[in-house]
């Protein structure tokens, strides 16, 4: 991910169908934490070799990506909870945060 851009973060949760679950995607770097849930997430499933995987996608705003320091990794994890109250989580992964030379939020048209 590059600072000050609007990256789409795509994550695959293997072997789990998260349809109908409340799902949370959390990115953390030091004291900064960002969680995306609900309408912020696009959730689809795919079946490969009789295994159902869930693919999650979320888009960060320029300001959200700018809040992460470049040159350091951000941690990422998916949590979900069922209607029955069963909560699970993935292992923690890493996303590399890269520098943007134009380090400011820009708007279309100027």
Buried (B, 14 or more C-beta within 10 A) or exposed (E): BBBBBEBEBEBEBEEBBBEEBEBBBBBBBEEEEBEBBEEBBEBEEEEEEEEBBBBBBBBBEBEBBBBBBBEEEBBBBBBBBEEEEEEEEBEEEEBEBEEBEEEEEEEEEE
